[in-house]
Amino acid sequence: MPKGRGRDKKAKKRRPAKKKACHFCTEGFVVVDYKDVEMMRRFTTERGKIAPRRNTGTCPKHQRLLATAVKRSRHIALVPFIKEYFR
């Protein structure tokens, strides 16, 4: 059996991923508000980390704004750095 044959089968079965639409672009947000705690929690993981673009589907511009907003809201204690049960 040639070496490259196993990889070809896996490549054929995989479908291209459906691209997620940016939440901020579709809703028409201009500025990501750091005081909106529910939105900040939506874009953080259960451990309190900032969720990556590949999971949330945000565009690069809004991901940078989102990261800054989450860091600001953490700094003024609106959103915790880590969740309570992981401390």
Helices and strands as residue ranges (DSSP letters): H 5-13, H 23-27, H 37-42, H 53-56, H 60-75, G 84-86
